[in-house]
Amino acid sequence: MKVLEVPDYFGYSIFCDDVRQEIGGKATFIGVYRAVIFVHESFPAVIPKFVIAINFFQRKSAVRDNAKVRIYLPGEEEDYDKPAQIEGVIGGLQEGAEKITTSMQKIPGADTSFMRIESPLVFTPLILAEPGLIKVRVILDDELVIRIGQLQVLPGDALSALNPTPPAA
């Protein structure tokens, strides 16, 4: 059996209604959307509160200091040559990697080969113009795109099409 190597850069996103930080470093995700969010109102739709919890990992030996997070909403073209409607810069990665490594090396058994960036992005509200995909991307040094999540946005009536009611006997 072939075992794939862990890539230098990877991540994931959790799409949910809310996230709560708990004692001991735990988080509770409320109302987690798996692959699809069904919107039960006409578009453009307003979601009162929506969270994208981003987790991004970089191998310490390959840390790139220039990183951007981009969120593409349904209807928005995924064009890397121009800014997205929702975009943010993550700075100080090299310095952060050095500080974390120094601290973690003091803990027996701690893995210092990767640094993790965790950030819940909270939208109050989130306005969805149309059905489609919410896409989360990390762009490193304006040259490398890492896809770290997407969520399908469908109208609520699509749910009944997926789960039709059987005819009465």
N, C-alpha and C positions, 0 to 999 in steps of 0.2 A: 504494500500500500504506500502511495506517495503522500507525504506530508508537505503541504505548502508552507513556505516561510512567511512569517508575519511581515507585512509591508512596512516601509518606513513611516507612512502616513495613512491613517484610517480614522473612522469615527462613525457615530450614529446619532440619530435624533429621536426624541420621544415627544410625540404630539399629544397634548392633553389640555384639560380645562384649568388646572391649577397644579402647583407644586409647593410642598411645605418642607422646610428644612427642619430636621429633628436633632435631638441631642445624640452625640456619638457619630456624627457624620452621615446619618441616614437621611433619605429623602422619601417622601410619600407623594406619589403622582396620583392625582384625582382625575377621573374621567378620561382614561387613556384611549386614544383612537388607535386602532390597529393599522389597517391599510387604507381605510376609507372614512371620511366624515360625510354623513348624510345631512344636508341642509334642508330643513322643513319650512322654508319661507322662500319667496321669490328673490331672484338676483337683481340688483346687488343685495347681498345678505350681510347682516351685521351679527357677528359673534361677540357677545358682551366681553368675554375674557377668553384668551387663547394663549397657550404657552408652548413654545418649542424649546425643549431642554436639549442643548447641544453638548456632545462629548466628542472631543477631538484629541487624537494621540499623535505625537511625533517621537520618532526614535531620537534619543538624546544626541547620538553621534551625527544626526542629519537635520537638526533643528534649523528651520528657516525663520528669520525674525520678522519678515514682512508678510502678514497674513490678514485676509479679509474674510468675513462671513457675509454671504449674500443669500437673501431669501427671495425667490421668484414666486409670485402669486399667479393663480390661474389667469391666463390671457397675457401675461408678461413674457416677452421674448427672452430666452436665455442667451443673451449676447454678452460675452466676456470682455468686449472692447469698450463697453460703456457701463456706467454705474447702474445698479438695480435700484428699484424704489426703496427697498429695505437693505441697507448695507452698513457694516461696521468694521472697524479696524481693530485687530488684536495686536497690541504692541508689547515690547519687552520680553519676547519669548526666550531669547538666548540668555538674558540675565536671569529670568525665572527658572530656566532649566538648570543653570549653575547653582542657584540657591536651593532648589528642591533636591538636587543630587547631593549637595553638601549635607543637608539636613537628614535625608533618607539614609545616607551611608552610615549614620550613627545607629540605625535600627537593624538589628540582626534579621536577615532573611528578606529585607525589603528589596523590591525590584527597582533599580534605578536606570534601567535601559530605555524607558519611555517617560515622557512627561505628558500629562493630561490637562486639557483645558476644558473646564465645565462651565457652562453659562446658561441659565434659563432666560430666554427672551420672552417677555410678557407683553402681550398686545391687549390694550383695553380701550377701544374695541378693535377687532380685526374685521375689515370690510373686504368681502369677497365679491368681486365684480361678476364672476361667472364660474361655471363648473370647470374643472381641469385639475392640474397638479400644483401643489405647494412643494417647491424644491428647495433644499438646503445645500449650499455649496461652500467650501472653504477654498480660497484661492491663495496660493503661496507664491510670493515674488512675482506676481502678475504673469506667471507662466505655467503653473501647475494647478489643475482643478481637481479637488477631491469631492466626490459626491457622498454626502453623509446623511441623506434622508429625503424622502418624499412622501406626500400624503395625497391620495385621490380625493377630490371634492366632487360629490354628486348630489343632484337634487333628491329630496326626500322620496319622491314618487318612484325613483329607481329602486328603492328598497323593496317595494311591493312587486316590481318586475323580477327581482332576483329571488324572492320567496313567494311565488303565487299561491293563493289560497286554493286548496284542492276543491273540486266541485262537490257539492252535497250529494250524498248517496240516496 
